[in-house]
Amino acid sequence: MIRVLTAGDEVQITELWQEAFGDGAEEIHAFLAAMTGETVGLGLFADGALQSQLFILPGELTCGAEVLPAGYVCAVATRRAGQGKNYASRLLESAREYGAKRSLAGLVLYPASESLVGFYAKRGYAPAFCATHFFAPPAPAFVWTENLRPLLRTMCDGFAEEGVGLDSSHLTQPGMLLPLNAQGKAWLEANGGKAQLAHPLD
């Protein structure tokens, strides 16, 4: 079963997050507590427990005056015991459906390792963002919505070494984009490979 994660799932989210990423419970709690109404967590449950999870943060694809709604996928994780069962693939498909229903132009993510680039490419994600630079608009970019500042501050403070493209010195592969509609496809065709992942606090 796949469903939206709630506050009642925090214990299982923390257990899975720590198993996957090794972060402390306080940092994870701070992230969950700072989530806005536009931020959603999706979880796959099997055998009575949370087996796989991801979170979608709101943002925008920009190019000059063009602004398209988009989502940033982060903290994708599967329990070791559940790996090899296509849990993450099913969850990513649910994320695609979630974004499409909300008319997002695309979903953005930053693969945590080079080996994951191929995994995401097989699921429709394409290299779109430069790996080592952050620029604010008017350069083509994925940028964060203003009301995410408290959550992004938590991410920068708590996950500086681990997380989701917060420090350009850790970027070794390009960010990727899954277009969800014609606007997203056109944006990727026009800007793919030269767009920027804007720093969360720019």
C-alpha angles and dihedrals in degrees: 000000000000120000144149112283118242138194088268090066095059095107093053092041090053093048093050094043092051092047091051103037108013095230122153123261092241093057092047092048090049091052093049093044092052095051113124126217089261092058116085135188121206122200135189113214125197132160089014095300142089106265104170137012146178137176130220118208121194121247143137139252108223138187116167107307093348114105121178126182113246142161134232115220115211144157093036105177141160128193113254090239090055099048117117092034097096092248094138092046091053091048092050089052089052088050089053091051091046092053094045092052089054092049094245113168091221151329120252128201141165114224111232091219139016090250090064094058091080092044092057093040090060087056095054102270117135131196105263112148133065112251103221111033137070120198132168119228143311082063111082104270151147106246133182126247115254096241090061093072096105092048093045091048088055091050093049094047098041104033104031093132098041113027143110104289098308096141120041091212089071096051113107102154133038125270113249136223132206107201112218101186143010092280091054092049092050091048091052093048091051100040109019113133095015102058123105134231100226115224109255094242100041 
